[in-house]
């Protein structure tokens, strides 16, 4: 059975949850998130997640936003 594709994501932590990053990371891990780096001062968590699980990360209490790593840096006009 082929392994599911992993994508790199950045999770923005809301201000109210910055003091409990370990709890938030544990909740994200329950949804398949694997922490690679943490920028605690600004409330960013960087890691990988199965592509099919990305949408569920936004539902975790304390998550303000989730963004997939970009690999296409063309401008909107196609250049």
N, C-alpha and C positions, 0 to 999 in steps of 0.2 A: 504494500500500500504506500503510495507516494506521500511524502511529508507535506503538510500545509505550508504555503508560502508565508514567510515572516516579513513584516514590514517594520521599518523604524519610525517611531512616533515621538513627539514631544508633548508632554502633558503639562498644562499650566494649572498650578494649584491655587485655589482661591485663598484669599488672605486669612480667612477664619480657620483654615486647616493647616497653615504653615507650621504650627507648633506640634503637629502630630503626623509628620511625614511618614514615619514607620508604619503607622496604622493605615494610612492611605496607600502606601506601597503594598501592604499585605492585601488590601481589598482589590487593588489592581491585579496582583498576582493571581487571585482567585479567578480572574477573567483572562488569564494567559499572558499577562504582561511580565516581561523579564527586564529588570532594571539594569541599565548599562552605566548611567551617570546621573548625578544629582547636583543641581545648582541651588542649594538650599536658600541662599541669600535672596534669590529672585523668585523662588518657588517653581522651578522647572525640573521635571523628571524626564529623562531620555531613556528609551528602551525599545525592545522589540515586542511584537504581538502578532499572533496569527491574523492574517488579513480579514478573516470572517469575524474576528472578535473586536475589531477596532471600534465599531459603532457602540458597543456596549460599554466602553471605557467612559464615555461622556455621562453615563447614568450613575457612576460611582460618586457618592457624596464627597465633596471637596474638590472635584475636578471642575475647573472653570472652562477649559477648552482642550481639545486634542487635535494635533495637526500631524499629518503624514509628512515624512521627509520628502522634500522635492528633489527630483533628479532632472527635471526639464526646466531650464532657466531662460527659455526664450521669452521675449517680451510679448505683450498681448497682440502686437501687430505682426507677430510671426518672425521677427528678426532674432 
